[in-house]
Amino acid sequence: METLTILHSDREILVCVKPAGVLSTDEPGGLPALVREALGDPGACVRTVHRLDRVVSGLMVLARTPEAASRLSRQIRDREFDKEYLAVLHGCPPEPRGELRDLLLRSKPERKTYVVTEPGKGVQEAVLTYRVVNRRGDLSRVLIHLETGRTHQIRAQFSARGLPLVGDRKYSLLEDGCPIALWSHSLTFRHPATGERVSYRLEPPEIYPWETV
């Protein structure tokens, strides 16, 4: 199994770094299984309350009690759970900061999300804001705040504008030879036991393309 980095653990929650290639869900080899192995307790209650794409790495919080899972899930539904991502794009958005608002349609057979122009069955609104934090050559690093949490939302919205993420083998035709440059950078939420607003932040690893832009 993958080695797991745990940043915080208490009776209610656990904050860790999900490795790329690991599913967020509770199944053999998934993140909850890695957490139980790291805790040395195969019967531990570990529940997923939000997800990252399998190929994406970075911060995730998991619940360690049913009550904590319920309270965190409610925060996500009420948009009180803030998630920020870092990404490296091919190209640079025309504005240094802005909002992307689209209609997205998920194709289950293709396991792919498309930006569409008309409402319809299965179509969902997707909203994010971004800020360009650095640029080098034809690459740009952007900080992204998700207002909605649609499947493949960041990847689909930027790709639809001709700004695919570096290393994205699903939404880009470019051969980058590196993992996808999308990183779960920060999480801010109310601790399910105390109600205190807590925040966790972590920089991406110093590998290509993160160390260059």
C-alpha positions in Angstrom: 0.0 0.0 0.0 1.0 3.7 -0.4 2.7 5.5 2.4 0.3 8.0 4.0 1.2 11.4 5.4 -1.1 12.4 8.2 -1.1 16.1 9.2 -3.7 16.0 12.0 -5.6 13.4 13.9 -8.1 13.5 16.8 -11.2 11.6 17.9 -13.4 13.3 15.3 -11.3 14.0 12.2 -8.1 13.1 10.3 -6.4 15.4 7.8 -4.0 13.7 5.4 -2.4 13.9 2.0 -4.2 11.6 -0.5 -1.6 10.1 -2.8 -2.2 10.2 -6.6 -3.7 7.0 -7.9 -5.6 6.2 -4.8 -9.4 6.3 -4.7 -11.1 8.6 -2.2 -13.8 6.0 -1.4 -13.9 3.2 1.1 -12.8 0.1 -0.8 -9.7 -2.1 -0.9 -6.7 0.2 -1.6 -8.8 3.3 -1.1 -7.9 6.2 1.2 -9.9 5.0 4.2 -8.1 1.7 4.0 -4.7 3.5 3.9 -5.8 5.5 7.0 -6.8 2.4 8.9 -3.4 0.8 8.1 -1.6 4.0 9.2 -3.5 4.0 12.4 -2.8 0.3 13.0 -6.5 -0.3 13.5 -8.3 -2.3 10.7 -11.7 -1.8 12.3 -11.4 2.0 12.8 -14.3 4.2 11.7 -13.0 6.3 8.8 -15.5 8.0 6.5 -15.0 9.9 3.3 -17.0 13.2 3.3 -15.5 14.8 0.1 -13.5 13.4 -2.8 -10.6 14.1 -5.1 -10.2 12.5 -8.5 -8.2 9.4 -8.5 -5.2 11.0 -10.3 -5.2 14.1 -8.0 -3.3 14.5 -4.8 -3.3 16.8 -1.8 -5.3 17.6 1.4 -8.3 15.6 2.4 -10.2 15.5 5.7 -11.9 12.3 6.8 -14.4 11.7 9.6 -13.7 9.3 12.4 -17.2 9.1 13.8 -20.6 8.9 12.2 -21.6 12.2 13.9 -18.5 14.0 12.5 -19.3 12.7 9.0 -22.8 14.0 9.2 -21.7 17.5 10.4 -19.0 17.8 7.8 -21.3 16.6 5.0 -23.8 19.2 6.1 -21.2 22.0 5.9 -20.4 20.8 2.4 -24.0 20.9 1.4 -24.4 24.4 2.9 -21.2 25.6 1.2 -19.5 26.3 4.5 -16.6 24.0 3.7 -14.0 25.9 1.7 -11.7 24.1 -0.7 -8.8 25.7 -2.7 -6.7 24.1 -5.3 -3.5 24.9 -7.2 -3.2 24.0 -10.8 -0.6 24.6 -13.6 -2.2 25.4 -16.9 -1.0 25.4 -20.5 -1.5 29.0 -21.4 -2.7 31.8 -19.1 -6.2 33.1 -18.5 -6.9 36.5 -20.2 -7.6 38.1 -16.8 -5.4 37.8 -13.7 -8.4 36.8 -11.7 -12.0 35.9 -12.5 -14.9 33.6 -12.3 -15.7 30.6 -14.5 -19.4 29.7 -14.7 -20.6 26.9 -16.9 -23.2 24.2 -17.4 -21.6 20.7 -17.1 -22.9 17.4 -18.3 -21.3 14.1 -17.1 -21.0 11.2 -19.5 -20.9 8.1 -17.4 -19.9 5.8 -20.3 -16.9 8.0 -21.1 -16.2 8.9 -17.5 -15.8 12.5 -18.7 -17.4 15.9 -18.1 -18.4 18.3 -20.8 -19.2 22.0 -20.9 -22.6 22.4 -22.6 -24.6 25.5 -23.6 -28.2 24.4 -22.8 -29.9 23.2 -19.6 -31.1 19.6 -19.7 -31.3 16.3 -18.0 -28.2 15.8 -15.9 -26.9 19.2 -16.6 -25.5 21.0 -13.5 -24.2 24.6 -13.0 -20.5 24.8 -12.1 -18.8 27.8 -10.6 -15.3 28.5 -9.5 -13.1 31.6 -9.0 -9.4 31.8 -9.8 -6.3 34.0 -9.4 -3.1 33.7 -11.5 -0.3 33.5 -8.9 2.7 32.9 -11.3 3.6 32.6 -14.9 6.6 31.2 -16.7 6.8 30.8 -20.5 3.6 29.3 -21.7 2.6 27.9 -18.3 0.7 29.6 -15.5 0.0 28.6 -11.9 -3.5 29.4 -10.7 -5.2 29.3 -7.3 -8.7 28.1 -7.6 -11.6 28.3 -5.1 -14.5 25.9 -5.8 -18.0 27.3 -5.3 -19.5 24.0 -6.5 -18.0 20.5 -6.5 -18.8 18.8 -9.8 -16.9 15.8 -11.0 -13.8 16.9 -13.0 -15.1 20.5 -12.7 -11.7 22.2 -12.7 -10.3 20.1 -15.5 -13.3 20.4 -17.7 -13.8 24.2 -17.3 -10.2 25.2 -18.0 -9.9 22.7 -20.9 -13.0 24.1 -22.5 -11.2 27.5 -22.6 -8.1 26.1 -24.3 -6.2 26.1 -21.0 -5.8 22.4 -20.1 -4.0 21.3 -17.0 -0.5 20.1 -17.4 -0.3 16.3 -17.2 -4.1 15.8 -17.7 -4.4 12.8 -19.9 -8.2 13.0 -20.1 -8.9 16.6 -21.0 -5.7 17.5 -22.9 -4.1 16.3 -26.1 -0.6 17.3 -25.0 2.0 14.8 -23.9 3.5 16.2 -20.7 5.1 13.1 -19.3 4.2 14.1 -15.7 1.3 13.6 -13.2 -1.6 16.0 -13.4 -0.7 19.4 -12.0 -3.8 19.7 -9.7 -3.3 19.9 -6.0 -5.7 20.2 -3.1 -4.1 23.1 -1.4 -6.2 24.2 1.5 -9.3 23.2 3.5 -11.3 25.4 5.8 -14.2 24.2 7.9 -15.8 24.1 11.3 -14.4 21.3 13.5 -17.4 18.9 14.0 -16.8 18.7 17.8 -16.0 22.2 18.8 -17.5 24.3 16.0 -14.2 26.2 15.8 -13.2 27.3 12.3 -10.0 25.4 11.3 -7.8 25.7 8.3 -5.1 23.4 6.8 -2.8 24.4 3.9 0.0 22.5 2.2 2.2 23.4 -0.8 2.6 20.9 -3.7 5.7 18.8 -4.0 8.8 20.3 -5.7 8.5 18.2 -8.9 7.7 19.2 -12.5 5.9 21.4 -13.2 5.5 22.8 -9.7 9.1 23.7 -9.2 9.2 25.7 -12.5 6.1 27.9 -12.2 
